[in-house]
Amino acid sequence: MTNFKGIIIEESLEKADVLKEVIVTNTKVEPVTDNHQTPWVKQWSMHTVEVLEDKAEEIVKKISLSLDSKHN
């Protein structure tokens, strides 16, 4: 079975519960600058994650339902 890999930006989620359901292999935190044009957050927490193939569809749905609805 194949694991899918990607990055989830924690601050882009209204509910970060989905992070408990993936394998976080690395986390990088960057301070927000004016170039980011996101003054409502102070930092970006970028989690490199792995998702098991048989869980991928379920996780994708949970992420899409967890995305920040106040900011595009």
ZIHU-V610940 format. One record per residue. N is the residue number from 0. RES is the residue in one letter. OMEGA is omega in whole degrees, -180 to 180 (999 if undefined). D_CENTER is the distance of its C-alpha to the mean C-alpha in Angstrom with 2 decimals. Layout:
n = [N;N]
res = [RES;RES]
omega = [OMEGA;OMEGA]
d_center = [D_CENTER;D_CENTER]
This chain:
n = [0;1;2;3;4;5;6;7;8;9;10;11;12;13;14;15;16;17;18;19;20;21;22;23;24;25;26;27;28;29;30;31;32;33;34;35;36;37;38;39;40;41;42;43;44;45;46;47;48;49;50;51;52;53;54;55;56;57;58;59;60;61;62;63;64;65;66;67;68;69;70;71]
res = [M;T;N;F;K;G;I;I;I;E;E;S;L;E;K;A;D;V;L;K;E;V;I;V;T;N;T;K;V;E;P;V;T;D;N;H;Q;T;P;W;V;K;Q;W;S;M;H;T;V;E;V;L;E;D;K;A;E;E;I;V;K;K;I;S;L;S;L;D;S;K;H;N]
omega = [-177;170;174;-179;178;-180;174;176;-173;-177;177;-178;171;178;-177;-179;-178;179;178;-176;178;177;178;-178;-180;175;177;-180;178;174;178;176;178;-180;180;-178;178;-176;-180;176;-180;-177;171;174;-176;-178;171;-172;171;179;177;-177;-177;177;-170;-177;179;-179;179;178;-180;178;-178;178;-177;-176;179;-178;-178;-177;180;999]
d_center = [22.67;19.91;16.42;13.80;11.69;8.75;6.01;2.23;3.63;4.50;7.42;6.56;6.63;10.26;10.00;7.72;10.18;8.28;7.18;10.99;11.46;10.02;11.67;10.07;12.57;11.95;10.46;11.70;12.31;14.06;16.21;16.06;19.22;21.18;20.14;16.55;18.25;15.87;18.41;16.74;14.40;15.92;13.24;9.95;8.21;6.77;6.30;8.35;8.43;11.35;12.12;15.82;17.49;19.02;15.82;13.89;15.27;14.66;10.95;10.64;12.74;10.88;7.59;10.20;11.99;9.36;8.68;10.68;14.17;16.01;14.76;14.58]
